[in-house]
Every structure is written in structure tokens, then in C-alpha cells.
Amino acid sequence: MRFEDLEVWKRAARLSTNIYQHFSDSRDFGFKDQITRSSLSIASNIAEGYERIGEKDRIRFLNYAKGSCGELRTQIYIGTQIGYIDRQVGKLWVEETHELSRMLYGLMNHFRKQG
């Protein structure tokens, strides 16, 4: 299976795209850089893990992606509190990071059982 076929990768890439678009005009370059990089890291680590040979590497990179979900969720909470992100949009993004984390956890368990 290719990473491009994974629903979790598609959703992570879509979330990253939404975040990049949302912050395209932001003048707070530090915050913008941090939140866009953490969002990009989720899909990127899924892809990198799938391009590696061996289940241990795959699981390790899926775990990195899961960690990036937590990092991004924190930044969404802060961005909402300081008024950079509309509360409703922030709520949707937080829910999506929770769902991505669950999907990644399930995928890691799948590979652990195979190994």
C-alpha cells in the first residue's frame, strides 16, 4: 500500500493545507511558522515511515506523526485563545487532530501485531 492511499495521510494533508491557507496573511511569522510546520510534520512523517523498509521504522515515524498531532493541538488551543483562530474553526481542527491521533494509534497497533 502506498501512503497516498491512506485515509489518515489524506486527512493530515488536508488539515495542513487548511492551516497554511488560514495563516497565509499572518504577520506573526513565529507563530505562523510553528503551527504550519507542526501541521506539515504529521503527513510528512506518515509518508516517510511508509517509504522506509521495515515495520519498526514505519511505527517510529507514525509515532512521530502522532506526537506532531499533540504539538499542533497545543498550538491550535493557544491560537484560539489569542484570537488568531476562530473558536469554531479551532474546535474542528482540535477534533481532527484527536481523530488523526486515534487513526495513527490504530495503524501502529496493526503493524505491531504483524511484527
Protein Blocks (a to p, Z undefined) as FASTA:
>chain_A
ZZklpmklmmmmmmmmmmmmmmmmpcblmlmmmmmmmmmmmmmmmmmmmmpgcjklmmmm
mmmmmmmmmmmmmmmmmmmmnopacfklmmmmmmmmmmmmmmmmmmmmmmmmmZZ
